[in-house]
Amino acid sequence: MSPPEISALREYLGPELRGRTISDARHNVSLSDILRHSCLIGRSHELSGRSVLLATSGQLLSALAMIELDGVVRRMLLCPPDLDLDRIQNLLTDAEIDAIVTDRPLHRWDAGTHLIVGAGLPERTAVGRMTEYATEWLMPTSGTSGLPKTVGHTLEGLAGAIIAEGPARHPSATWATFYDIRRYGGLQIFLRAVIGGGSMVLSEPGEAVADHVARLSANKVSHISGTPSHWRKFLMSGAAASFSPRYVRLSGEIADQAVLDGLAQAFPQASIGHAYASTEAGVGFAVDDGLEGFPADLIGRNREGVEMKVVDGSLRIRSQRAARAYIGVDAPQLTDAEGFVDTGDMVDLRGDRYYFVGRRGGIINIGGLKVHPEEVEAVINQHGAVRMSRARSRRSPITGAIVVADVVLADCAHAGRHETIRAEILGRCKESLAAYKVPAVIRFVERLDVTPAGKLARADI
């Protein structure tokens, strides 16, 4: 492979590393240490040219290994912690993995057929690295529209939006995200920190919101992202008063006006925006005007290598930032004949703006009529007493299904007003939605589950 085709993440770090760190709740590692020393027990040279599964127990070790191995290995598969063992076994085969980097017992992952390399904090012995490969970055999709698949990206594609934006836009930022960096959304923020000249504070699984926010404040986090579900839970926690970021972004789900307005109220001095991206299509665009949806003039024109169109209501993207392909022997085709990725996200043009209405695969069928749960939730979430909601289907002997809404109220002060709030929510729904979309049942619940990918957990009953 010729040198112009080779790139490595550490080549983007630049000479000025003073004060730049990656930290979790227990460790704080300087980027200069990462470049000088090995986190792979000095064995990175044994992995040259191999296809490697990164399966560490925490995000920090994965972050260190990503920097060390990019440009050294042929393929690097990121393994989120929630993948079950059967899924991992399939990944090993589909991605043709021949080495595993881990800090935990392998159990039945390996039968002596893979090179096993341990991971830890950077050692004090110097390590030499030689960039030889344009590493392919592999990661599983979130599975929003079916069984998770595995896609392959180049570093240039993953970092396309970051490089186009330029590091000067966020000088000396300290980044954080509610995502796990082994998923596409979290990886984007990790790359923004490393490439853009900043530091990174990693989330911890199971960490209480108050403890997490205290750590973000102590580390002076200025830039932070998460899904709308992440942010709704944050707003419910009451922790906003102790945190003052300058840059707040939402992605991964539909950002409705209620959550955007809630964040604008919580952080009046911050830049509040939402971005569209998917594991398959890459980063599409960002919206910074404080409004849900996106301007219609983004459709049809090529912006920095990204072109979008709408076909039968579904958003499609052709982009230099998209994944190269699905991985595996029986993997489906990623793009259509023209090179567009069908995102499966449905949009509706109203005036000069497109609005997201939901996933094509998440439709509720009410007697042959289609309901996107997200459009019902957007109406419910506009009520001032509501912090979070989930619309779902429930079986009905008459129509086959009815719409049921689970609602989390903003605080316990509304406990004595449930019937009034229920009537007000129904009134709003009847004003804004077709009759068959109006919830037949509204339940008030204490909490709603969020998937490991940060998205509202949806399950029909």
C-alpha positions as CSV (number, residue, x, y, z in Angstrom):
1,M,0.0,0.0,0.0
2,S,1.4,3.4,-1.0
3,P,2.1,6.0,1.7
4,P,-0.6,8.5,0.5
5,E,-3.3,5.8,1.1
6,I,-2.1,5.3,4.7
7,S,-3.5,7.2,7.6
8,A,-3.5,6.7,11.4
9,L,-5.4,8.4,14.2
10,R,-2.3,9.4,16.1
11,E,-1.1,11.3,13.0
12,Y,-3.9,13.8,13.6
13,L,-2.8,14.5,17.2
14,G,-0.3,17.1,16.3
15,P,2.7,18.3,18.3
16,E,0.9,20.2,21.1
17,L,-0.3,17.6,23.6
18,R,0.2,19.6,26.8
19,G,-2.7,19.3,29.1
20,R,-4.7,17.0,26.8
21,T,-6.1,13.9,28.6
22,I,-8.6,11.1,28.3
23,S,-10.2,10.2,31.6
24,D,-12.8,8.0,33.3
25,A,-14.0,7.9,36.9
26,R,-10.8,6.2,38.0
27,H,-7.9,7.2,35.7
28,N,-6.7,10.3,33.9
29,V,-4.2,9.5,31.0
30,S,-2.3,12.1,29.1
31,L,-2.2,11.9,25.3
32,S,1.6,12.3,25.4
33,D,1.8,9.1,27.5
34,I,-0.4,7.3,25.0
35,L,1.9,8.2,22.1
36,R,5.1,7.3,24.0
37,H,4.0,4.1,25.7
38,S,2.0,1.0,24.9
39,C,-1.3,0.0,26.5
40,L,-0.9,-3.5,24.9
41,I,1.8,-4.8,27.2
42,G,4.3,-3.8,24.5
43,R,2.9,-6.3,22.0
44,S,1.4,-4.0,19.3
45,H,4.0,-5.2,16.8
46,E,2.5,-8.7,17.0
47,L,-0.8,-7.4,15.8
48,S,0.5,-5.8,12.6
49,G,-1.7,-6.7,9.7
50,R,-4.2,-8.6,11.7
51,S,-7.9,-8.3,12.1
52,V,-8.5,-7.4,15.8
53,L,-11.5,-7.4,18.1
54,L,-11.3,-4.7,20.8
55,A,-13.2,-6.3,23.7
56,T,-12.2,-4.4,26.9
57,S,-14.3,-4.0,30.0
58,G,-14.1,-0.2,29.9
59,Q,-14.1,2.6,27.4
60,L,-10.7,4.0,28.5
61,L,-8.7,1.0,27.5
62,S,-10.6,0.8,24.2
63,A,-9.8,4.5,23.5
64,L,-6.1,3.9,24.2
65,A,-6.1,0.8,22.0
66,M,-7.8,2.6,19.1
67,I,-5.1,5.3,19.0
68,E,-2.3,2.7,19.2
69,L,-3.6,0.2,16.7
70,D,-5.0,2.4,13.9
71,G,-2.6,2.2,11.0
72,V,-1.0,-1.0,12.5
73,V,-3.9,-3.5,12.1
74,R,-5.8,-4.3,9.0
75,R,-9.2,-4.3,10.7
76,M,-10.3,-3.1,14.1
77,L,-13.7,-4.2,15.4
78,L,-15.2,-2.2,18.3
79,C,-17.2,-4.3,20.7
80,P,-19.8,-2.5,22.8
81,P,-20.2,-4.0,26.3
82,D,-23.8,-5.1,25.8
83,L,-23.2,-7.5,23.0
84,D,-24.0,-11.1,24.1
85,L,-21.5,-13.9,23.6
86,D,-23.5,-15.5,20.7
87,R,-23.4,-12.2,18.8
88,I,-19.6,-11.9,19.5
89,Q,-19.1,-15.4,18.1
90,N,-20.8,-14.4,14.9
91,L,-18.7,-11.2,14.7
92,L,-15.5,-13.1,15.0
93,T,-16.5,-15.1,11.9
94,D,-18.1,-12.3,9.8
95,A,-15.1,-10.0,10.3
96,E,-12.5,-12.7,9.9
97,I,-11.0,-11.8,13.3
98,D,-7.7,-13.5,14.1
99,A,-6.7,-11.5,17.3
100,I,-8.4,-10.2,20.4
101,V,-7.4,-7.3,22.6
102,T,-9.0,-7.7,26.0
103,D,-8.5,-7.2,29.7
104,R,-11.1,-9.7,30.8
105,P,-11.6,-13.5,30.8
106,L,-12.5,-14.9,27.4
107,H,-14.7,-17.7,28.5
108,R,-16.0,-19.3,25.3
109,W,-15.0,-16.6,22.9
110,D,-11.8,-18.3,22.0
111,A,-10.8,-21.9,21.4
112,G,-7.1,-21.3,21.0
113,T,-7.5,-20.0,17.5
114,H,-6.9,-16.3,18.1
115,L,-3.8,-14.4,19.2
116,I,-4.8,-12.9,22.6
117,V,-3.2,-9.6,23.7
118,G,-3.9,-8.1,27.1
119,A,-4.6,-4.4,27.6
120,G,-3.8,-2.0,30.5
121,L,-2.8,1.5,31.2
122,P,0.3,2.7,29.2
123,E,3.5,1.1,30.4
124,R,6.6,3.2,31.1
125,T,8.6,1.4,28.4
126,A,8.8,3.2,25.1
127,V,7.2,1.6,22.1
128,G,7.9,2.1,18.5
129,R,5.1,2.2,16.0
130,M,5.1,1.9,12.2
131,T,2.0,2.9,10.2
132,E,1.5,0.3,7.5
133,Y,-2.2,-0.1,6.9
134,A,-5.2,2.1,6.3
135,T,-7.1,0.3,9.0
136,E,-10.8,-0.5,8.4
137,W,-12.9,0.4,11.5
138,L,-15.7,-2.1,12.1
139,M,-18.7,-1.5,14.4
140,P,-22.1,-3.0,15.0
141,T,-25.2,-1.0,14.2
142,S,-27.7,-0.2,17.0
143,G,-30.3,-2.6,15.6
144,T,-33.0,0.1,15.6
145,S,-34.5,-1.3,12.4
146,G,-33.9,-5.0,13.0
147,L,-31.0,-7.3,13.9
148,P,-27.7,-5.5,14.4
149,K,-25.4,-5.6,11.4
150,T,-21.7,-4.8,11.2
151,V,-20.4,-2.0,9.0
152,G,-16.9,-1.0,7.9
153,H,-15.6,2.6,7.8
154,T,-12.4,4.3,6.9
155,L,-10.9,6.8,9.4
156,E,-11.3,9.5,6.7
157,G,-15.0,8.7,6.4
158,L,-15.5,8.7,10.2
159,A,-13.6,12.0,10.6
160,G,-14.9,13.6,7.4
161,A,-17.3,16.1,9.2
162,I,-14.7,16.8,11.9
163,I,-11.9,17.6,9.4
164,A,-14.3,19.7,7.2
165,E,-15.3,21.7,10.3
166,G,-11.7,22.3,11.4
167,P,-10.3,22.1,14.9
168,A,-10.2,25.9,15.2
169,R,-13.9,25.9,15.8
170,H,-13.5,24.2,19.2
171,P,-10.1,25.2,20.5
172,S,-9.0,23.6,23.8
173,A,-12.5,22.0,24.3
174,T,-13.1,19.3,26.9
175,W,-15.5,16.9,25.4
176,A,-17.9,14.4,26.9
177,T,-20.8,12.2,25.8
178,F,-23.5,10.0,27.3
179,Y,-22.8,7.5,24.5
180,D,-20.3,4.7,24.8
181,I,-17.4,5.5,22.4
182,R,-17.5,2.0,20.9
183,R,-20.7,3.0,19.2
184,Y,-20.9,5.4,16.2
185,G,-22.3,8.4,18.1
186,G,-19.8,8.1,20.9
187,L,-16.9,7.4,18.5
188,Q,-17.7,10.7,16.7
189,I,-17.2,12.7,19.9
190,F,-14.0,10.8,20.8
191,L,-12.6,11.6,17.4
192,R,-13.7,15.2,17.8
193,A,-11.7,15.4,21.0
194,V,-8.6,13.7,19.7
195,I,-8.5,15.3,16.2
196,G,-9.7,18.7,17.3
197,G,-7.1,19.3,20.0
198,G,-9.2,18.7,23.1
199,S,-9.6,16.4,26.1
200,M,-12.2,13.7,26.7
201,V,-14.2,12.7,29.8
202,L,-15.7,9.2,29.4
203,S,-19.1,8.1,30.8
204,E,-19.4,5.2,33.2
205,P,-22.0,2.5,33.0
206,G,-24.5,2.6,35.9
207,E,-23.1,5.9,37.2
208,A,-25.7,8.0,39.0
209,V,-26.6,11.1,37.0
210,A,-25.6,13.4,39.9
211,D,-22.2,11.7,40.2
212,H,-21.7,11.9,36.5
213,V,-22.5,15.6,36.3
214,A,-20.3,16.3,39.3
215,R,-17.4,14.6,37.4
216,L,-18.2,16.6,34.2
217,S,-18.2,19.8,36.2
218,A,-15.0,19.0,38.0
219,N,-13.2,18.3,34.7
220,K,-14.6,21.5,33.2
221,V,-16.4,19.8,30.4
222,S,-17.4,22.4,27.8
223,H,-18.8,20.3,24.9
224,I,-21.2,17.4,25.4
225,S,-23.5,15.3,23.3
226,G,-26.2,12.6,23.8
227,T,-29.4,11.3,22.4
228,P,-32.7,13.1,23.2
229,S,-33.5,10.2,25.6
230,H,-30.1,10.8,27.4
231,W,-31.0,14.6,27.7
232,R,-34.5,14.0,28.9
233,K,-33.2,11.8,31.7
234,F,-30.6,14.5,32.5
235,L,-33.3,17.2,32.7
236,M,-35.4,15.0,35.0
237,S,-32.5,14.6,37.3
238,G,-32.4,18.2,38.5
239,A,-28.6,18.3,38.0
240,A,-28.5,21.0,35.3
241,A,-28.0,23.8,37.9
242,S,-24.5,22.4,38.7
243,F,-23.3,22.1,35.1
244,S,-22.7,24.9,32.5
245,P,-21.5,23.5,29.1
246,R,-21.0,25.9,26.2
247,Y,-21.9,23.4,23.5
248,V,-24.8,20.9,23.7
249,R,-25.7,18.5,20.9
250,L,-28.4,15.9,20.3
251,S,-28.3,13.0,17.9
252,G,-29.4,9.4,17.4
253,E,-33.1,10.0,17.8
254,I,-35.7,12.6,16.7
255,A,-35.0,15.9,18.6
256,D,-38.5,17.3,19.2
257,Q,-39.1,20.9,20.1
258,A,-39.8,20.1,23.7
259,V,-36.4,18.7,24.5
260,L,-34.6,21.5,22.5
261,D,-36.6,24.1,24.5
262,G,-35.9,22.3,27.8
263,L,-32.1,22.4,27.1
264,A,-32.2,26.0,26.0
265,Q,-33.9,26.9,29.2
266,A,-31.4,24.8,31.3
267,F,-28.3,26.2,29.5
268,P,-29.2,29.7,28.2
269,Q,-25.6,30.5,27.4
270,A,-24.9,27.4,25.5
271,S,-25.1,26.6,21.8
272,I,-27.9,24.1,21.5
273,G,-28.2,22.0,18.3
274,H,-28.9,18.6,16.9
275,A,-27.1,16.5,14.3
276,Y,-28.3,13.8,11.9
277,A,-26.0,10.7,11.6
278,S,-26.2,7.0,11.4
279,T,-23.7,4.1,11.6
280,E,-24.4,3.3,8.0
281,A,-24.8,6.8,6.4
282,G,-22.3,8.7,8.5
283,V,-22.7,12.3,9.6
284,G,-25.3,14.0,7.4
285,F,-25.8,17.5,8.7
286,A,-26.2,19.6,11.8
287,V,-29.0,22.1,12.7
288,D,-28.1,25.0,15.0
289,D,-31.2,27.2,14.8
290,G,-32.9,25.7,17.9
291,L,-35.7,24.3,15.9
292,E,-36.7,20.7,15.3
293,G,-36.4,19.2,11.8
294,F,-34.1,20.7,9.1
295,P,-34.3,23.3,6.3
296,A,-35.7,21.9,3.0
297,D,-32.8,23.4,1.0
298,L,-30.4,20.8,2.5
299,I,-32.1,18.3,0.2
300,G,-30.7,17.9,-3.3
301,R,-27.4,19.8,-3.0
302,N,-24.0,18.4,-2.4
303,R,-22.4,19.9,0.8
304,E,-18.9,18.8,1.6
305,G,-19.4,15.5,-0.1
306,V,-22.9,14.8,1.4
307,E,-26.0,14.7,-0.9
308,M,-29.5,13.9,0.3
309,K,-32.8,13.1,-1.3
310,V,-36.2,11.9,-0.1
311,V,-37.8,8.8,-1.8
312,D,-41.3,7.7,-0.7
313,G,-40.9,9.8,2.5
314,S,-37.6,8.1,3.4
315,L,-34.4,10.1,3.8
316,R,-31.5,8.8,1.6
317,I,-27.9,9.9,1.8
318,R,-24.9,9.6,-0.6
319,S,-21.8,10.5,1.2
320,Q,-18.0,10.2,1.4
321,R,-18.6,9.7,5.2
322,A,-20.8,6.7,4.8
323,A,-19.7,3.2,5.7
324,R,-18.0,1.2,2.9
325,A,-20.1,-1.9,3.2
326,Y,-21.9,-4.3,5.6
327,I,-19.5,-7.1,6.7
328,G,-20.1,-10.8,6.4
329,V,-20.7,-13.5,3.9
330,D,-24.4,-13.0,3.7
331,A,-24.4,-9.3,4.3
332,P,-26.9,-7.2,2.4
333,Q,-26.0,-4.4,0.0
334,L,-25.5,-1.1,1.9
335,T,-26.3,1.3,-0.9
336,D,-28.7,1.4,-3.9
337,A,-27.5,1.5,-7.6
338,E,-26.8,5.3,-7.3
339,G,-24.8,4.9,-4.1
340,F,-27.4,6.2,-1.7
341,V,-28.0,4.7,1.8
342,D,-31.7,4.3,2.6
343,T,-31.7,5.5,6.2
344,G,-35.2,4.2,7.0
345,D,-35.9,7.5,8.7
346,M,-39.2,9.0,7.5
347,V,-39.6,12.7,7.0
348,D,-42.5,15.0,6.1
349,L,-42.2,18.4,4.3
350,R,-44.1,21.2,5.9
351,G,-43.5,24.5,4.3
352,D,-39.8,25.2,3.9
353,R,-38.8,22.5,6.5
354,Y,-38.6,18.8,6.8
355,Y,-39.6,17.1,10.0
356,F,-38.7,13.6,11.1
357,V,-41.8,11.5,11.9
358,G,-40.3,8.1,12.8
359,R,-38.6,4.9,11.6
360,R,-40.1,3.0,8.7
361,G,-39.7,-0.2,10.7
362,G,-41.4,1.2,13.9
363,I,-44.8,1.9,12.5
364,I,-47.9,0.9,14.6
365,N,-50.7,-0.6,12.5
366,I,-54.1,0.5,13.7
367,G,-56.8,-1.3,11.6
368,G,-54.6,-0.8,8.5
369,L,-53.7,2.8,9.3
370,K,-50.1,3.7,10.1
371,V,-49.0,5.5,13.2
372,H,-45.4,6.6,13.9
373,P,-45.0,6.5,17.7
374,E,-42.5,9.4,17.5
375,E,-45.1,11.8,16.1
376,V,-47.5,11.0,19.0
377,E,-44.6,11.5,21.5
378,A,-43.7,14.8,20.1
379,V,-47.3,16.1,20.8
380,I,-47.3,14.6,24.3
381,N,-43.9,16.0,25.2
382,Q,-45.1,19.6,24.4
383,H,-47.1,19.5,27.7
384,G,-45.3,21.5,30.3
385,A,-45.7,18.8,32.9
386,V,-44.3,16.0,30.7
387,R,-40.6,15.2,30.6
388,M,-40.6,12.0,28.6
389,S,-43.1,9.7,26.8
390,R,-43.3,6.5,24.8
391,A,-46.1,5.6,22.4
392,R,-46.5,1.9,21.7
393,S,-49.1,-0.5,20.5
394,R,-51.3,-2.9,22.5
395,R,-53.3,-5.7,21.0
396,S,-57.0,-5.0,20.4
397,P,-59.6,-7.6,19.4
398,I,-61.4,-4.9,17.3
399,T,-58.7,-2.9,15.4
400,G,-55.8,-5.3,16.0
401,A,-53.9,-2.7,18.0
402,I,-54.4,0.5,19.9
403,V,-52.0,3.3,20.8
404,V,-50.9,3.4,24.4
405,A,-48.7,6.1,25.8
406,D,-46.4,5.8,28.8
407,V,-45.7,9.2,30.3
408,V,-43.1,10.4,32.8
409,L,-43.9,13.7,34.5
410,A,-41.4,16.4,35.1
411,D,-41.5,16.3,38.9
412,C,-43.6,14.9,41.8
413,A,-45.4,18.2,42.3
414,H,-47.9,17.0,39.6
415,A,-48.8,13.9,41.5
416,G,-52.2,15.2,42.6
417,R,-53.1,16.4,39.1
418,H,-52.8,13.2,37.1
419,E,-56.4,13.3,35.8
420,T,-56.2,16.9,34.8
421,I,-52.9,16.4,33.0
422,R,-54.3,13.2,31.3
423,A,-57.2,15.2,30.0
424,E,-54.9,18.0,28.8
425,I,-52.7,15.6,27.0
426,L,-55.6,14.0,25.3
427,G,-56.9,17.4,24.3
428,R,-53.6,18.3,22.7
429,C,-53.5,15.0,20.9
430,K,-57.0,15.4,19.5
431,E,-56.2,18.8,18.3
432,S,-52.9,17.8,16.6
433,L,-53.4,14.2,15.5
434,A,-55.8,12.1,13.4
435,A,-58.3,10.3,15.6
436,Y,-56.7,6.9,15.1
437,K,-53.3,8.2,16.3
438,V,-54.7,9.6,19.6
439,P,-53.7,7.3,22.6
440,A,-56.6,5.1,23.8
441,V,-54.7,4.7,27.1
442,I,-52.3,7.1,29.0
443,R,-50.3,5.6,31.8
444,F,-48.1,7.7,34.1
445,V,-44.9,5.8,34.9
446,E,-41.8,6.6,37.1
447,R,-39.3,5.9,34.4
448,L,-38.7,4.7,30.8
449,D,-35.9,2.4,29.8
450,V,-33.1,3.5,27.4
451,T,-31.2,1.0,25.4
452,P,-27.4,0.7,25.7
453,A,-27.2,2.8,22.5
454,G,-29.0,5.6,24.3
455,K,-32.3,5.3,22.5
456,L,-35.7,4.9,24.0
457,A,-36.5,1.2,24.5
458,R,-39.5,0.3,22.4
459,A,-41.4,-3.0,22.9
460,D,-45.0,-3.9,21.9
461,I,-47.2,-5.6,24.4
